[in-house]
Amino acid sequence: MDSEFAPLRTVVVSQSEFRAPDSADILGHSMPVEPSAVEILEAVWGKDFGAVYPARQKAWEAERDALAAVLRRHGVEVLRPRLFTDDEKAATGATGYANFFVRDPWFTVGDHVIEGVLQFPHRRIEVLPSRELLLDRVMPSAARYVSLPQPGIAGPFLEGGDVLVLGTQVMVGCSGMATDELGHRWLAKYLEPFGFTVTPVRLPAHVLHLDCALGLVRDGLLIACRDRLPDGLPEPLRGWEVIEVSEAEAAAMATNGLPIDSDTYLTDPEFSRVGAELQDRGVTVEYLDLSVSRLFGGAFRCSTQPLLRAN
């Protein structure tokens, strides 16, 4: 992947599977969801989301199908992970399982495909539904394919939602809820011999990932919530034009849109104000309702993982 806004060629679009852990104690943190969803998701501890909310489950699946259709209309090759098997679901036990945000369990930087390690226990096997795609597409290619070491209690943890790519500059968010210092150090050690510079970006403890605070639109233009960037913009982005969003907008996923290329951007109609500012700057904006996906604390970027972005 050349950058976050290089033309999208091949992308994986998420499935919509979630069975919550038996209790909040298993998570070790509060559930990272949109604030308005807390009451809704309190009803699913130890249960499959679709069993509790069948209508919302159908709407959730329809959102991802609609997202795939929009991307195909723009000429993007769309792949989908498989669903979990019954044996995989059973093996997770009280921990639960998630197969709903393909952005996080693996990611691409340049011609490197990297399997990360997710901190929340119910997401630890989320890479498995994508692995057949990776074996099919990446193994025969010239790309490098690596994985983090198996984590101990203290990591390493490294999640794709924390990783933003700008050429040879890689920014990695660190809030403590997802990627940790050891995960950042591992990525830097791996990538720096290939000419990449890896910059850590400190995030407040309540912010799950960097893409919940910052999104790149095109060269020189970004969307950011300054309240979620206590040290300001990362060094590679200083001097860029910023479309600012509030803490409330960021919590609802205003920074989590998806550039199809440097001229075309996908976002939710909830963020029409941001969309209007993008249009004023010559960006074509398409809107798609991802309101169910946003309940889980993610939107367009979280629901997709590029296998190939290249000019």
VEXPAKE-253196 format. One line per 3 residues: number of its first residue (from 1); their letters; for each residue x, y, z of N, C-alpha, C. Coordinates in Angstrom, 1 decimal. Example, Ala and Ser with C-alpha at 12.3 -4.5 7.8 and 13.67 -1.06 7.14 Angstrom:
<pts>
1> AS> 13.2 -5.7 7.8 12.3 -4.5 7.8 13.2 -3.3 7.8  12.8 -2.2 7.1 13.7 -1.1 7.1 12.9 0.0 7.9
</pts>
This chain:
<pts>
1> MDS> 0.8 -1.2 0.0 0.0 0.0 0.0 0.9 1.2 0.0  0.7 2.1 -1.0 1.5 3.3 -1.1 1.2 4.4 -0.1  -0.1 4.6 0.1 -0.6 5.6 1.1 -2.1 5.3 1.3
4> EFA> -2.6 6.0 2.3 -4.0 5.9 2.7 -5.0 6.4 1.6  -4.5 7.2 0.6 -5.3 7.7 -0.4 -4.9 7.4 -1.8  -3.8 6.5 -2.0 -3.5 6.0 -3.3 -4.7 5.2 -3.9
7> PLR> -4.9 5.2 -5.2 -6.1 4.5 -5.7 -6.2 3.1 -5.2  -7.4 2.9 -4.7 -7.8 1.6 -4.1 -8.0 0.6 -5.3  -7.3 -0.5 -5.3 -7.4 -1.5 -6.3 -8.0 -2.8 -5.9
10> TVV> -7.6 -3.3 -4.7 -8.2 -4.6 -4.2 -8.4 -4.4 -2.7  -9.6 -4.7 -2.2 -9.9 -4.4 -0.8 -10.7 -5.6 -0.3  -10.6 -5.9 1.0 -11.4 -6.9 1.7 -12.4 -6.1 2.6
13> VSQ> -13.7 -6.5 2.4 -14.8 -5.9 3.1 -15.3 -6.8 4.2  -15.5 -6.3 5.4 -15.8 -7.1 6.6 -17.1 -7.9 6.5  -17.1 -9.0 7.3 -18.3 -9.7 7.6 -19.0 -9.0 8.8
16> SEF> -20.0 -9.6 9.3 -20.8 -9.0 10.5 -21.1 -10.0 11.5  -20.1 -10.5 12.2 -20.3 -11.5 13.2 -19.8 -11.0 14.6  -20.6 -11.2 15.6 -20.2 -10.8 16.9 -20.9 -11.5 18.0
19> RAP> -20.2 -12.2 18.9 -20.7 -12.8 20.1 -20.0 -12.2 21.2  -20.6 -11.4 22.1 -20.0 -10.7 23.2 -19.4 -11.7 24.2  -18.3 -11.2 24.9 -17.8 -12.0 26.0 -18.9 -12.2 27.1
22> DSA> -18.7 -13.2 27.9 -19.7 -13.5 28.9 -19.8 -12.3 29.9  -18.8 -11.6 30.1 -18.8 -10.4 31.0 -17.8 -9.4 30.7  -18.0 -8.2 31.2 -17.1 -7.1 30.9 -15.7 -7.3 31.5
25> DIL> -15.6 -8.2 32.5 -14.3 -8.5 33.2 -13.3 -9.1 32.2  -13.8 -9.9 31.2 -13.0 -10.5 30.2 -12.3 -9.5 29.3  -13.0 -8.4 29.1 -12.4 -7.4 28.2 -11.2 -6.7 28.8
28> GHS> -11.2 -6.4 30.1 -10.2 -5.6 30.8 -10.3 -4.1 30.6  -11.1 -3.7 29.7 -11.4 -2.3 29.4 -12.9 -2.2 29.2  -13.4 -0.9 29.2 -14.8 -0.8 28.8 -15.0 -1.1 27.3
31> MPV> -16.2 -1.5 26.9 -16.4 -1.9 25.5 -16.2 -0.7 24.6  -15.3 -0.7 23.6 -15.0 0.4 22.7 -16.1 0.6 21.7  -17.2 1.2 22.0 -18.3 1.4 21.1 -18.8 2.9 21.1
34> EPS> -19.6 3.2 20.1 -20.1 4.6 20.1 -20.9 4.8 21.4  -20.8 6.0 22.0 -21.5 6.2 23.3 -23.0 5.9 23.2  -23.7 6.2 22.1 -25.1 5.9 22.1 -25.5 4.4 22.0
37> AVE> -24.4 3.6 21.8 -24.7 2.1 21.7 -24.5 1.4 23.0  -24.1 2.1 24.0 -23.7 1.3 25.3 -24.9 0.6 25.8  -26.1 1.2 25.8 -27.3 0.5 26.3 -27.7 -0.6 25.4
40> ILE> -27.6 -0.5 24.1 -27.9 -1.5 23.2 -27.0 -2.8 23.4  -25.7 -2.5 23.6 -24.8 -3.7 23.7 -24.7 -4.2 25.1  -25.3 -3.6 26.1 -25.4 -4.2 27.4 -26.2 -5.4 27.4
43> AVW> -27.1 -5.5 26.4 -28.0 -6.7 26.3 -27.4 -7.9 25.7  -26.1 -7.8 25.2 -25.6 -8.9 24.4 -24.4 -9.6 25.1  -24.1 -9.3 26.4 -23.1 -10.0 27.1 -23.4 -11.5 27.0
46> GKD> -22.4 -12.3 26.5 -22.6 -13.7 26.5 -23.5 -14.2 25.4  -23.9 -13.3 24.5 -24.9 -13.7 23.4 -24.4 -13.2 22.1  -25.0 -13.9 21.1 -24.8 -13.5 19.7 -25.6 -12.2 19.4
49> FGA> -25.0 -11.2 18.8 -25.7 -10.0 18.5 -26.9 -10.2 17.7  -26.8 -11.1 16.6 -28.0 -11.3 15.8 -29.1 -12.0 16.4  -28.8 -12.8 17.5 -29.9 -13.5 18.2 -30.7 -12.6 19.1
52> VYP> -30.0 -11.5 19.6 -30.7 -10.5 20.4 -31.4 -9.5 19.5  -30.7 -9.1 18.4 -31.2 -8.0 17.6 -31.3 -8.5 16.1  -32.2 -9.4 15.8 -32.2 -9.9 14.4 -32.4 -8.9 13.3
55> ARQ> -33.2 -7.9 13.5 -33.4 -6.8 12.5 -32.1 -6.0 12.3  -31.5 -5.7 13.4 -30.2 -4.9 13.3 -29.1 -5.8 12.7  -29.1 -7.1 12.9 -28.1 -7.9 12.3 -28.3 -7.9 10.8
58> KAW> -29.6 -8.0 10.3 -29.8 -8.0 8.8 -29.4 -6.6 8.3  -29.7 -5.5 9.0 -29.3 -4.2 8.5 -27.8 -4.1 8.5  -27.1 -4.6 9.5 -25.6 -4.6 9.5 -25.0 -5.3 8.3
61> EAE> -25.5 -6.5 8.0 -25.0 -7.3 6.9 -25.3 -6.5 5.6  -26.5 -5.8 5.5 -26.8 -5.1 4.3 -25.9 -3.9 4.1  -25.5 -3.3 5.2 -24.5 -2.1 5.2 -23.2 -2.6 4.5
64> RDA> -22.7 -3.7 4.9 -21.4 -4.2 4.3 -21.6 -4.6 2.9  -22.8 -5.2 2.5 -23.0 -5.5 1.1 -23.1 -4.3 0.3  -23.8 -3.2 0.8 -23.9 -2.0 0.1 -22.5 -1.3 -0.1
67> LAA> -21.7 -1.4 1.0 -20.3 -0.9 0.9 -19.5 -1.6 -0.2  -19.6 -2.9 -0.3 -19.0 -3.7 -1.3 -19.5 -3.3 -2.7  -20.8 -3.0 -2.8 -21.3 -2.6 -4.1 -20.8 -1.3 -4.6
70> VLR> -20.7 -0.3 -3.6 -20.2 1.0 -4.0 -18.7 0.9 -4.5  -18.0 0.1 -3.8 -16.6 0.0 -4.2 -16.4 -0.7 -5.5  -17.2 -1.7 -5.8 -17.2 -2.4 -7.1 -17.6 -1.4 -8.2
73> RHG> -18.5 -0.6 -7.9 -19.0 0.4 -8.9 -17.8 1.4 -9.3  -16.9 1.6 -8.4 -15.7 2.4 -8.7 -14.6 1.6 -9.2  -14.8 0.3 -9.6 -13.8 -0.5 -10.2 -12.8 -1.2 -9.3
76> VEV> -13.2 -1.2 -8.0 -12.3 -1.8 -7.0 -12.7 -3.3 -6.9  -11.7 -4.2 -6.9 -11.9 -5.6 -6.7 -12.2 -5.8 -5.2  -13.3 -6.4 -4.9 -13.8 -6.6 -3.5 -13.7 -8.1 -3.2
79> LRP> -13.0 -8.4 -2.0 -12.9 -9.7 -1.5 -13.6 -9.7 -0.1  -14.1 -10.9 0.3 -14.8 -11.0 1.6 -14.1 -12.1 2.4  -13.9 -11.9 3.7 -13.5 -13.0 4.6 -14.6 -14.0 4.6
82> RLF> -14.2 -15.3 5.0 -15.3 -16.2 5.2 -15.9 -16.0 6.6  -16.9 -16.7 6.9 -17.5 -16.7 8.2 -16.8 -17.7 9.2  -16.9 -17.5 10.5 -16.4 -18.4 11.4 -17.1 -19.8 11.2
85> TDD> -16.3 -20.9 11.5 -16.9 -22.2 11.5 -17.6 -22.4 12.9  -18.5 -23.4 13.0 -19.1 -23.7 14.3 -18.0 -24.1 15.3  -17.0 -24.8 14.9 -15.9 -25.3 15.8 -15.1 -24.1 16.3
88> EKA> -14.9 -23.1 15.4 -14.1 -21.9 15.8 -14.9 -21.1 16.9  -16.2 -21.0 16.6 -17.1 -20.3 17.6 -17.1 -21.0 18.9  -17.2 -22.3 18.9 -17.3 -23.1 20.1 -16.0 -23.0 20.9
91> ATG> -14.9 -22.9 20.2 -13.6 -22.9 20.8 -13.3 -21.7 21.6  -14.0 -20.6 21.3 -13.8 -19.3 22.0 -14.4 -19.3 23.4  -15.4 -20.1 23.6 -16.0 -20.2 25.0 -16.5 -18.9 25.5
94> ATG> -16.2 -18.6 26.8 -16.7 -17.4 27.4 -16.1 -16.2 26.8  -15.0 -16.3 26.1 -14.4 -15.1 25.5 -15.2 -14.4 24.4  -16.0 -15.2 23.7 -16.8 -14.7 22.6 -15.9 -14.5 21.4
97> YAN> -16.5 -13.9 20.3 -15.8 -13.8 19.1 -16.3 -12.6 18.3  -15.4 -12.1 17.4 -15.7 -11.0 16.5 -15.1 -11.2 15.2  -15.9 -11.0 14.1 -15.4 -11.0 12.7 -16.1 -9.9 12.1
100> FFV> -15.8 -8.6 12.5 -16.6 -7.5 12.1 -15.8 -6.2 11.7  -14.5 -6.2 12.0 -13.7 -5.0 11.5 -12.3 -5.6 11.0  -12.3 -5.8 9.7 -11.1 -6.5 9.1 -9.9 -5.5 9.1
103> RDP> -10.1 -4.3 9.4 -9.0 -3.3 9.4 -7.9 -3.7 10.4  -8.3 -4.4 11.5 -7.4 -4.5 12.7 -6.5 -5.8 12.7  -7.0 -7.0 12.3 -6.2 -8.2 12.5 -5.0 -8.3 11.6
106> WFT> -5.0 -7.6 10.5 -3.8 -7.6 9.6 -3.9 -6.3 8.8  -2.7 -5.9 8.2 -2.7 -4.6 7.5 -1.5 -4.7 6.5  -1.5 -3.7 5.6 -0.4 -3.6 4.6 0.3 -2.3 4.7
109> VGD> 1.6 -2.4 4.5 2.5 -1.3 4.5 3.5 -1.5 3.3  3.3 -0.6 2.2 4.1 -0.9 1.1 3.8 -2.3 0.5  4.8 -3.1 0.3 4.6 -4.5 -0.2 4.8 -5.5 1.0
112> HVI> 4.4 -5.1 2.2 4.5 -5.9 3.4 3.1 -6.2 3.9  2.7 -7.4 4.1 1.5 -7.8 4.7 1.8 -8.3 6.0  1.1 -7.8 7.1 1.5 -8.0 8.5 0.3 -8.5 9.2
115> EGV> 0.4 -9.6 9.8 -0.7 -10.0 10.8 -0.3 -9.5 12.1  -1.3 -8.7 12.7 -1.0 -8.1 14.0 -1.5 -9.1 15.1  -1.6 -8.5 16.3 -2.2 -9.2 17.5 -3.1 -8.2 18.2
118> LQF> -4.4 -8.7 18.3 -5.4 -7.8 18.9 -5.5 -8.0 20.4  -5.6 -6.9 21.1 -5.6 -6.9 22.6 -6.9 -7.5 23.2  -8.1 -7.2 22.7 -9.3 -7.7 23.2 -9.4 -9.2 23.0
121> PHR> -9.6 -10.0 24.0 -9.6 -11.4 23.8 -10.6 -11.9 22.8  -11.8 -11.3 22.7 -12.8 -11.8 21.8 -12.5 -11.5 20.3  -11.4 -10.8 20.1 -11.0 -10.5 18.7 -9.7 -11.2 18.3
124> RIE> -9.2 -12.0 19.2 -7.9 -12.7 18.9 -7.9 -13.6 17.7  -9.0 -14.2 17.4 -9.0 -15.1 16.2 -9.6 -14.5 15.0  -9.7 -13.1 15.0 -10.4 -12.5 13.9 -9.6 -12.6 12.6
127> VLP> -8.3 -12.9 12.7 -7.5 -13.0 11.5 -7.8 -14.3 10.7  -8.4 -15.3 11.4 -8.6 -16.6 10.7 -9.5 -16.5 9.5  -10.6 -15.8 9.5 -11.4 -15.7 8.3 -10.8 -15.1 7.1
130> SRE> -9.7 -14.3 7.4 -9.0 -13.6 6.2 -7.8 -14.5 5.8  -7.4 -15.4 6.6 -6.1 -16.1 6.3 -6.1 -16.8 4.9  -7.3 -17.4 4.6 -7.3 -18.1 3.3 -7.1 -17.1 2.1
133> LLL> -7.7 -15.9 2.3 -7.4 -14.9 1.2 -6.0 -14.5 1.2  -5.3 -14.4 2.3 -3.9 -14.0 2.4 -3.1 -15.1 1.8  -3.4 -16.4 2.1 -2.6 -17.5 1.5 -2.8 -17.5 0.0
136> DRV> -4.0 -17.3 -0.4 -4.3 -17.3 -1.9 -3.7 -16.2 -2.6  -3.7 -14.9 -2.1 -3.3 -13.8 -2.8 -1.8 -13.4 -2.5  -1.4 -13.5 -1.3 -0.1 -13.0 -0.9 1.0 -14.0 -1.0
139> MPS> 0.8 -15.2 -0.7 1.9 -16.2 -0.7 2.4 -16.3 -2.2  1.6 -16.3 -3.2 2.2 -16.5 -4.6 2.9 -15.2 -5.1  2.7 -14.1 -4.4 3.1 -12.8 -4.9 4.5 -12.5 -4.4
142> AAR> 5.0 -11.3 -4.8 6.4 -10.9 -4.3 6.3 -10.2 -3.0  5.1 -10.0 -2.4 5.0 -9.3 -1.1 5.6 -10.1 0.0  6.1 -9.4 1.0 6.5 -10.1 2.2 5.3 -10.3 3.1
145> YVS> 5.2 -11.5 3.8 4.1 -11.8 4.7 4.6 -12.3 6.0  4.4 -11.5 7.1 5.0 -11.8 8.4 3.9 -11.6 9.4  4.2 -12.1 10.7 3.3 -12.0 11.8 4.0 -11.6 13.0
148> LPQ> 3.3 -10.9 13.9 3.9 -10.6 15.2 4.1 -11.9 16.0  5.0 -11.8 17.0 5.1 -13.0 18.0 3.8 -13.1 18.7  3.5 -14.4 19.2 2.4 -14.6 20.1 2.5 -13.8 21.3
151> PGI> 1.4 -13.1 21.8 1.6 -12.2 22.9 1.6 -12.9 24.2  2.3 -12.2 25.2 2.1 -12.5 26.6 1.1 -11.6 27.2  1.0 -11.6 28.5 0.0 -10.7 29.1 0.3 -9.3 28.8
154> AGP> 1.6 -8.9 28.6 1.9 -7.5 28.3 2.2 -7.3 26.9  1.7 -8.1 26.0 1.9 -7.9 24.5 3.0 -8.7 23.9  3.4 -8.4 22.7 3.1 -7.2 21.9 1.7 -7.2 21.3
157> FLE> 1.1 -6.0 21.3 -0.2 -5.8 20.6 0.0 -4.8 19.5  -0.6 -5.1 18.3 -0.4 -4.2 17.2 -1.7 -4.4 16.3  -2.5 -3.3 16.1 -3.7 -3.4 15.4 -3.8 -2.4 14.2
160> GGD> -4.3 -2.9 13.1 -4.3 -2.1 11.9 -5.0 -0.7 12.0  -6.0 -0.6 12.9 -6.6 0.7 13.0 -5.7 1.8 13.5  -4.6 1.4 14.1 -3.6 2.3 14.6 -2.5 2.7 13.6
163> VLV> -2.6 2.1 12.4 -1.5 2.2 11.5 -1.9 3.1 10.3  -1.3 4.2 10.1 -1.6 5.1 9.0 -0.3 5.2 8.1  -0.5 5.0 6.8 0.7 4.9 5.9 0.7 6.1 5.0
166> LGT> 1.8 6.8 4.9 2.1 7.9 4.0 3.4 7.7 3.3  3.4 6.9 2.2 4.7 6.6 1.6 5.6 5.8 2.5  6.8 6.3 2.8 7.7 5.6 3.7 7.5 6.1 5.2
169> QVM> 6.5 7.0 5.4 6.2 7.4 6.8 5.0 6.5 7.3  5.2 5.9 8.4 4.2 5.1 9.0 3.9 5.7 10.4  2.7 6.0 10.7 2.3 6.5 12.0 1.5 5.5 12.8
172> VGC> 1.8 5.3 14.0 1.2 4.2 14.8 0.6 4.8 16.1  -0.7 4.7 16.3 -1.3 5.2 17.5 -1.1 4.3 18.7  -1.0 4.9 19.8 -0.7 4.1 21.1 -1.6 4.7 22.2
175> SGM> -2.7 4.1 22.5 -3.5 4.5 23.6 -3.4 3.6 24.8  -2.9 2.4 24.6 -2.9 1.4 25.6 -4.1 0.4 25.6  -5.1 0.8 24.8 -6.3 -0.1 24.7 -6.1 -1.0 23.5
178> ATD> -5.3 -0.7 22.6 -5.0 -1.6 21.4 -3.5 -1.8 21.2  -2.9 -1.1 20.3 -1.5 -1.2 20.1 -0.7 -0.7 21.3  0.3 -1.4 21.7 1.1 -1.0 22.9 2.5 -0.6 22.4
181> ELG> 3.4 -0.2 23.4 4.7 0.2 23.0 5.5 -0.9 22.4  5.4 -2.1 22.9 6.1 -3.3 22.3 5.7 -3.5 20.9  4.4 -3.4 20.6 3.9 -3.6 19.2 4.5 -2.5 18.3
184> HRW> 4.5 -1.3 18.8 5.2 -0.2 18.0 6.6 -0.5 17.7  7.3 -0.9 18.8 8.8 -1.2 18.6 9.0 -2.3 17.7  8.2 -3.3 17.7 8.3 -4.5 16.8 8.2 -4.0 15.4
187> LAK> 7.1 -3.2 15.1 6.9 -2.7 13.7 8.0 -1.9 13.3  8.6 -1.0 14.1 9.7 -0.1 13.7 10.9 -1.0 13.4  11.2 -2.0 14.2 12.4 -2.8 14.0 12.2 -3.6 12.7
190> YLE> 11.0 -4.0 12.4 10.8 -4.8 11.2 10.9 -3.9 9.9  10.3 -2.7 10.0 10.1 -1.9 8.8 11.3 -1.0 8.5  12.0 -0.5 9.5 13.1 0.5 9.3 14.2 0.0 8.3
193> PFG> 14.6 -1.3 8.3 15.6 -1.7 7.3 15.1 -1.6 5.9  13.8 -1.5 5.7 13.3 -1.4 4.3 13.1 0.1 4.0  13.5 1.0 4.8 13.5 2.4 4.5 12.3 3.2 5.0
196> FTV> 11.5 2.6 5.9 10.4 3.2 6.5 10.7 3.9 7.8  10.1 5.0 8.1 10.2 5.7 9.4 8.9 5.5 10.1  8.9 4.9 11.3 7.7 4.6 12.1 7.6 5.6 13.3
199> TPV> 6.6 6.4 13.3 6.4 7.4 14.3 5.2 7.0 15.3  5.5 6.9 16.6 4.4 6.7 17.5 3.6 7.9 17.7  2.3 7.8 17.9 1.3 8.9 18.1 0.6 8.6 19.4
202> RLP> 0.8 9.4 20.4 0.1 9.2 21.7 -1.4 9.6 21.6  -2.2 8.7 22.1 -3.7 8.9 22.1 -4.2 8.9 23.5  -5.3 9.6 23.8 -5.9 9.4 25.2 -6.4 8.0 25.4
205> AHV> -6.5 7.6 26.7 -6.8 6.2 27.0 -8.1 5.8 26.5  -9.1 6.7 26.2 -10.4 6.2 25.8 -10.5 6.1 24.3  -9.5 6.4 23.6 -9.5 6.3 22.1 -8.9 5.0 21.6
208> LHL> -9.7 4.2 21.0 -9.2 2.9 20.6 -8.1 2.9 19.7  -8.3 3.6 18.5 -7.3 3.5 17.4 -7.0 4.9 16.9  -5.9 5.0 16.2 -5.5 6.3 15.6 -6.5 6.8 14.6
211> DCA> -7.2 5.8 13.8 -8.1 6.3 12.8 -9.5 6.7 13.4  -9.6 6.7 14.8 -10.7 7.3 15.5 -10.4 8.7 15.9  -9.2 9.2 15.5 -8.7 10.6 15.8 -8.3 11.3 14.6
214> LGL> -7.9 10.6 13.5 -7.2 11.2 12.4 -7.5 10.4 11.1  -7.8 11.1 10.0 -7.9 10.4 8.8 -7.3 11.2 7.6  -6.5 10.6 6.8 -5.9 11.3 5.6 -6.9 11.2 4.5
217> VRD> -7.0 12.3 3.8 -7.9 12.4 2.6 -7.2 12.4 1.3  -6.2 13.3 1.2 -5.3 13.4 0.1 -4.0 14.1 0.5  -3.0 14.2 -0.3 -1.8 14.8 0.1 -2.1 16.3 0.5
220> GLL> -1.8 16.6 1.8 -1.9 17.9 2.3 -3.3 18.2 2.9  -4.2 17.2 3.0 -5.5 17.5 3.5 -5.9 16.3 4.4  -6.3 16.6 5.7 -6.7 15.5 6.6 -7.9 16.0 7.4
223> IAC> -8.5 15.0 8.1 -9.6 15.2 9.1 -9.1 14.8 10.4  -9.2 15.7 11.4 -8.7 15.3 12.8 -9.5 15.9 13.9  -9.5 15.2 15.0 -10.0 15.7 16.3 -8.8 16.1 17.1
226> RDR> -8.6 17.4 17.3 -7.4 17.8 18.0 -7.4 17.4 19.5  -8.7 17.2 20.1 -8.8 16.8 21.5 -8.3 15.4 21.7  -8.2 14.6 20.6 -7.7 13.3 20.7 -6.2 13.1 20.3
229> LPD> -5.6 14.2 20.1 -4.2 14.2 19.7 -3.4 15.1 20.7  -3.1 14.7 21.9 -2.6 15.5 22.9 -1.2 16.1 22.6  -0.5 15.5 21.7 0.8 16.1 21.2 0.7 16.8 19.9
232> GLP> -0.5 17.0 19.4 -0.7 17.7 18.1 -0.6 16.7 17.0  -0.6 17.2 15.8 -0.5 16.3 14.6 0.9 15.6 14.6  0.9 14.4 14.1 2.2 13.7 14.0 3.2 14.5 13.1
235> EPL> 4.4 14.5 13.3 5.4 15.3 12.6 5.3 15.2 11.1  5.0 14.0 10.5 4.9 14.0 9.0 3.7 14.8 8.5  2.8 15.1 9.3 1.5 15.8 8.9 1.5 17.3 9.3
238> RGW> 2.5 17.8 10.0 2.4 19.2 10.4 2.5 20.0 9.1  1.7 21.0 9.1 1.6 21.9 7.9 0.5 21.5 6.9  -0.2 20.4 7.2 -1.3 20.0 6.4 -2.5 20.8 6.7
241> EVI> -3.4 20.9 5.8 -4.7 21.6 6.1 -5.6 20.6 6.8  -6.3 21.1 7.9 -7.0 20.2 8.8 -8.5 20.6 8.7  -9.4 19.6 8.5 -10.8 19.8 8.7 -11.0 19.2 10.1
244> EVS> -11.4 20.1 11.0 -11.5 19.7 12.4 -12.9 19.2 12.8  -12.9 18.2 13.6 -14.1 17.6 14.1 -14.0 17.6 15.7  -15.2 17.7 16.3 -15.3 17.7 17.7 -15.1 16.3 18.3
247> EAE> -15.0 16.3 19.7 -14.9 15.0 20.3 -16.2 14.2 20.1  -17.3 14.8 20.1 -18.6 14.0 19.9 -18.6 13.5 18.4  -18.2 14.3 17.5 -18.1 13.8 16.1 -17.1 12.7 15.9
250> AAA> -16.0 12.8 16.5 -15.0 11.8 16.4 -15.5 10.5 17.1  -16.2 10.6 18.2 -16.7 9.4 18.9 -17.7 8.7 18.0  -18.4 9.4 17.2 -19.4 8.8 16.2 -18.7 8.4 14.9
253> MAT> -17.4 8.5 14.8 -16.5 8.0 13.7 -16.4 9.0 12.5  -16.4 10.3 12.8 -16.3 11.3 11.7 -14.9 11.2 11.0  -13.9 10.7 11.6 -12.6 10.6 11.0 -12.4 9.3 10.3
256> NGL> -13.4 8.4 10.3 -13.2 7.1 9.8 -13.8 6.8 8.5  -13.7 7.8 7.6 -14.1 7.6 6.2 -13.1 6.8 5.4  -13.4 6.7 4.1 -12.5 5.9 3.3 -12.2 6.6 1.9
259> PID> -11.0 7.0 1.7 -10.6 7.5 0.4 -10.6 6.3 -0.6  -11.3 6.5 -1.7 -11.2 5.5 -2.8 -10.0 5.9 -3.7  -9.7 7.2 -3.8 -8.5 7.7 -4.3 -8.4 9.1 -3.8
262> SDT> -7.4 9.9 -4.3 -7.2 11.2 -3.7 -8.3 12.2 -4.0  -9.3 11.8 -4.9 -10.4 12.7 -5.3 -11.7 12.3 -4.9  -11.8 11.1 -4.3 -13.1 10.5 -4.0 -13.1 9.9 -2.6
265> YLT> -14.1 10.2 -1.8 -14.1 9.9 -0.4 -15.5 9.4 0.0  -15.5 8.3 0.8 -16.8 7.7 1.3 -16.9 8.1 2.8  -18.1 8.5 3.1 -18.4 8.8 4.5 -19.9 8.6 4.8
268> DPE> -20.3 8.7 6.0 -21.7 8.5 6.4 -22.5 9.8 6.3  -23.8 9.8 6.0 -24.5 11.0 5.9 -24.6 11.7 7.3  -24.3 11.0 8.4 -24.2 11.7 9.7 -23.2 12.8 9.7
271> FSR> -22.2 12.7 8.8 -21.1 13.7 8.7 -21.2 14.5 7.5  -22.4 15.0 7.2 -22.5 15.8 6.0 -21.8 17.1 6.1  -21.6 17.6 7.4 -20.9 18.9 7.5 -19.4 18.7 7.1
274> VGA> -18.8 17.6 7.5 -17.5 17.2 7.0 -17.5 17.0 5.5  -18.5 16.3 5.0 -18.6 16.1 3.6 -18.6 17.4 2.8  -19.4 18.4 3.3 -19.5 19.7 2.6 -18.2 20.4 2.6
277> ELQ> -17.4 20.3 3.7 -16.1 20.9 3.7 -15.1 20.2 2.7  -15.2 18.9 2.6 -14.4 18.2 1.6 -14.8 18.6 0.1  -16.1 18.7 -0.1 -16.6 19.1 -1.4 -16.1 20.6 -1.8
280> DRG> -16.1 21.4 -0.8 -15.6 22.8 -1.0 -14.1 22.8 -1.4  -13.4 21.7 -1.1 -12.0 21.6 -1.4 -11.8 20.7 -2.7  -12.9 20.4 -3.4 -12.7 19.7 -4.7 -12.8 18.2 -4.6
283> VTV> -13.1 17.7 -3.4 -13.2 16.2 -3.2 -14.6 15.8 -3.5  -14.8 14.7 -4.3 -16.1 14.1 -4.5 -16.4 13.2 -3.4  -17.6 13.5 -2.7 -18.0 12.7 -1.5 -19.2 11.9 -1.9
286> EYL> -19.1 10.6 -1.5 -20.3 9.7 -1.6 -20.7 9.3 -0.1  -22.0 9.2 0.1 -22.5 8.9 1.4 -23.1 7.5 1.4  -22.9 6.8 2.5 -23.5 5.5 2.7 -23.8 5.4 4.2
289> DLS> -25.0 5.0 4.6 -25.4 4.8 6.0 -24.7 3.6 6.6  -23.8 3.8 7.5 -23.2 2.7 8.3 -23.6 2.8 9.8  -24.8 3.1 10.1 -25.2 3.4 11.4 -25.1 2.2 12.3
292> VSR> -25.3 1.0 11.8 -25.2 -0.2 12.7 -23.7 -0.5 12.9  -22.9 -0.4 11.9 -21.5 -0.6 12.0 -20.9 0.3 13.0  -21.4 1.6 13.0 -20.8 2.6 13.9 -21.2 2.3 15.4
295> LFG> -22.2 1.5 15.6 -22.5 1.1 17.0 -21.3 0.4 17.7  -20.5 -0.3 16.9 -19.4 -1.1 17.4 -18.1 -0.3 17.4  -18.2 1.0 17.2 -17.0 1.8 17.3 -16.1 1.8 16.0
298> GAF> -16.7 1.6 14.9 -15.9 1.7 13.6 -16.8 2.1 12.5  -16.2 2.4 11.3 -17.0 2.8 10.2 -16.3 2.3 8.9  -16.1 3.2 7.9 -15.6 2.8 6.6 -14.2 2.2 6.6
301> RCS> -13.3 2.9 7.3 -12.0 2.4 7.3 -11.9 1.1 8.1  -12.6 1.0 9.2 -12.6 -0.2 10.0 -13.2 -1.4 9.3  -14.1 -1.1 8.4 -14.8 -2.2 7.7 -14.1 -2.6 6.4
304> TQP> -13.0 -2.1 6.1 -12.2 -2.4 4.9 -10.8 -2.6 5.2  -10.1 -3.4 4.4 -8.6 -3.6 4.5 -8.1 -3.7 3.1  -7.3 -2.7 2.7 -6.7 -2.8 1.3 -5.7 -3.9 1.2
307> LLR> -5.8 -4.7 0.2 -4.7 -5.5 -0.2 -3.8 -4.8 -1.2  -4.4 -3.9 -2.0 -3.5 -3.1 -2.9 -4.1 -1.7 -3.1  -3.2 -0.8 -2.8 -3.4 0.7 -3.1 -2.2 1.1 -3.9
310> AN> -2.3 1.5 -5.1 -1.2 1.9 -5.9 -1.5 2.8 -7.0  -0.6 3.8 -7.3 -0.8 4.7 -8.4 -0.5 4.0 -9.7
</pts>
